[in-house]
Amino acid sequence: MKRIFFLFALCALCAFASRAQQYTGMSGMLHIPSAEMHDEGDARIGAHFINKNMMPDTGFLYEGAKYHSIDYYVDITPFSWIEMAFTCTERKTKGSGDFGGYGRKDRYLSLKIRPFREGEYMPAIALGWNDVGTTIDESATRSDVQLYFRNYYVAASKHFFFSGHQFELTMSYRHFSRHYNSKWNGLVGGVTYRPAFWPKARAIVEYTGNDLLVGMDILLWRHLFLQASIKDFQYPSFGISYHTNLFGKYYSY
Amino acid sequence: MHLTTLILAILFLLKSPSSSCLQAQDTNRHLDFFVGVDFNYRDINYVRQWDVLLNLTPGFKYDFGHNWMLSGQAIVPIINQYGNYYERPRLNMAVLSKEFWLADIICAKASAGWFGMSRYGVDAKLFAPLSEWVAVESQLGYTGYVSMATGWEMSPMDRFTWTFGGDLYFPEYNVQLRGIIGRFVYGDFGILCEGMRHFKHTTVSLFGKLSSADGLDAGFKAAIMVPPYHRSTRMVRIRPASNFRFTSIIKYHQHSVRMYPTDPEENEREGWFTRPILRWGSHNMEADFTTLRKEVSE
C-alpha cells in the first residue's frame, strides 16, 4: 500500500500541469476565467473548435443562422503575474460572385494580471480583460467593429488537496460589453478535479451564467494539450495546443 | 558623397581592438554556410484565408579575423501568393562589415554593400553602454534602392536615415526596454518603443510604433534561436540559420518605422554586435551557441 501511495505521490510531483480556458488560449477553465495562471515562461499555440451554441448571438451569423467556428491563438506568460494571448476567430462572409464561407477573422488580445497569489487560506485573485483591442479585415468598415468577445472579470481560485487529489474552486464576476452576450454576465464559477493517480488530466464542471459545461483536459508528452467540453450534454467543443516553457523548465505543482 | 567617403575612411583606418577577448576571436576564422526560412503571411482578402510567402534564405558568413565579416544571402521563393514581384530567386544581401570600439566608449559596426530590404550603401551602428543596465544607441545610413526582383533596378544613393535612442536592461529578469526615434528606411519619421524578455533560446517582445506616414501601430515579435546549439570548430561549417523570427502587426503597417538589416542573421535577441565584442544585455546570458572543441588525449 505504501508503495502504491509512493508511486502516486511521485506521479504528482512529476506531473506537468496545464490549465486553459482554451477557446481564448488563456489559462482558466472551459468558458469561464479563473485566477490560476500558467507558469512563468509558458507559451502555447493552438486551435479550438467552438460550437455554435457557445458563439455570440450577434456577429457570427451567416444567412441568418449561427454557425460553428474555429479559433487559433498564441499565448504567453512572460512573468508569473501577467499573461497575454492573441486570438483569431474565423467568420463566415458572403463575397462577390459565388464565394461564401469562412474567410474573415475577428482578432483580439487578452490580458490577465494576478496581483495576489494563492496563500494558505487566501485564494488567488486575478483581473482580466478579453478583447482588449479588436482589429478587423482591411475590407471591413468601421461598423464591423463589434468587440464580440470583450469582457472584464475578476476571479478568485483556491486549491484543496485530499490524499493527493486536487480540487480547485473558482468564482468569477464578469461583464461582457455587448448586450447580446449578457447571458454570460454576473457571478460564474466552477470546480476542477485533478486525480492523484492521473495528475496530467483534469475534469471540469462549470456554470457560465447561462449554461452548464462539463469538460476535461489533459497534457500529453509534456507538450500536447487537449481539451474537450460539452454544453448541456448536447453541444461539444474541443481543441488542441502545443505547450512549452521558454525557460525549458517544467514545474511540479 | 562626403559622408560615404568619411565612413569608408573610418572603416579602413580602424585600429586593432584592445580587448583581449577580441584577440582570441581573431584566431577563430571560419566560413559558415546556412539556410533559413523567411515566412510571411497577410490577411487582406476573404477569398483566401491567408496569403503566404515562403522563402528559403541560403547565405554565408566569412569571419576573416580582426572582426571583419563578409556575408551574403539569397532569397529563393518556395510558395508565393503575394504576386509577381516576389516570384524570382534573387540576391538579398552582400555586406562587408567591421566591428570595433571607438575610444573604448562606443562599440561600433561599420557596413558597406547590399543590405536587406533592397537597400545598398553604407551604414554605421553605434552602441555606448553607460552601465550594466543603461545604454545609448544610434544607427546612421546613407543608402539607395537596389533590387533584382523585376530585373536590375537601382536608384542613386540619396537617402539619409538615422535613429537615436536608449536601452534599459534588467539583468535579474533579462528584460530589455528600448526606445528610438528617427528617420526610417521608407522616409517616414517615427518612434519605436519595445519591451523584450529574453528566455532560454527565445526572445519575445511587444512593441508600439508611431509613424509620420501611417500613424499608430503595435504588435509582438518572437526570435527563436534554432538548434543545434553546439557548433564545430571546423573552418567550414554548414548549419541552419541561427534564428527564426516572427512578427505580428495589428494594423499591417509593415512599411513604417523599419530599418534595413545589415546582417543576414540579424535579430532582436543578439542585437547588432557579436558576443565577443560587446558584453551587454542578453550577451551576458548563457550563450545560445557553444563551440565544441575536440579534447586532446595525451
Interface residues (C-beta under 8 A of the other chain):
Chain A: G41 A43 I76 P78 F79 M84 F86 T93 G95 F99 Y102 G103 R104 K105 R107 G133 T135 D137 E138 S139 L246 F247 G248
Chain B: D43 I44 N45 Y46 V47 R48 Q49 Y173 R197 F199 K200 H201 T202 V204 L206 F220 S248 I250 K251 Y252
